[in-house]
Amino acid sequence: MDSSARNPFGWSRRRCLALGLGAAAAPGLAAAAASESSLASLARAKGLRFGSAVGAGRAGSLTGTFDDPRYRQLLAAECGALVPENELKWYVLRPDAATFAFERADRIAAFAREHALALRGHCLLWHHPRWFPAWLNSHDFGSQPAAAAEKLLVDHITTVCGRYPQIDSWDVVNETIDADTGVLRETVLSKAMGQRVLDVAFHAARAAAPKARLVYNDYMGWDAADANHRAGVLRLLEGFKARGVPVDALGVQSHIGAAPEGGAGAGFGQPKETAWRAFLDQVTGMGYDLLITEFDINDKGLPGDIAVRDRAVADYGRAYLDLMLSYPQLKEVMAWGLVDKYSWLRNLSPRPDGLAKRPTLYDDDYQAKPLREAVATALRAAPARG
Ligand code: 9MR
């Protein structure tokens, strides 16, 4: 068919029909979410949930992504769940110790409600000083710092969970293990109240969101260089179990792919399946569920040719998802954005050839890439979970 007959997404007539849309579909695609071929539906058929992060920008602004109607329509068409990419972080929500700035997160929550999409929460405590607001890093906790720190944290968690009762899956603590050493990170909160800050966060989340899945979320990978990180996460999860802390699942961020000079995330090449399975076996052996919380593929180390690159990304993603989906404990698959141009990876650590990265399921013109098909195929092939 000629391109003039394409709908506002640039999707073909066949794809429009598959999504239950007319070829010239107008905005407002809530019905598309029910389409049998959407990733949400393919996941749902297996007892899984598929969704995506939405939001953008280091400043936490929504400009350019959530303001983009085509992106919103794509999210509604493909997703069963959304997670705000930055809008629930302290540095966005908390301009100061007394104030909550809910406007941005409210917009995403309203959109999710309007389109009957579930909502994940990310994150109640990114326990890393770099991602604390400046005021918090220099906060004066007064003469009883442990009690004051606990009050600040518990009030935050209670207020945020209370504002969004529809959030049924929460990253309660994010990235508190130092990736190099495997040791717990220190922050002003842990200095004031000790490492029980993490337990307190989960207990507060359970009290404020009793039905939500509570998650520890981190980016450990399977490379030899990630051994300390994996070991630190295992120690943390063992401690939670031993102390009866209410943690339901490990969030495996899944920023996988290539960085020629290394960097976070496993590189391309032979996935270190043995070490990775051993890690996942230990996590699930303790009784934890698994979630893929931030799936994308950094194509930095791949050849420039787009067809070659997209194929390699898709094959890599399929292999990874097949492995992860073989665990019946895996309950959710969340992409970290659905369109390449809005990916956090686009401008981070550029490719040596200067070409734009293509880390997500859809290209800059909202065309499905081979990775989208790979995700669909992996979901179709996944064993159903109870
Ligand atoms: O994608 C997010 C980017 O827009 C932000 O600038 C950055 C800092 O807040 O966080 C990115 O998301 C991170 C997530 O919150 C935690 N895991 C790693 C993600 C990528 O850095």
Residues whose N, C-alpha, C, O or C-beta is under 5 A from the ligand:
A	BS01	9MR	A56 G57 R58 E85 W344
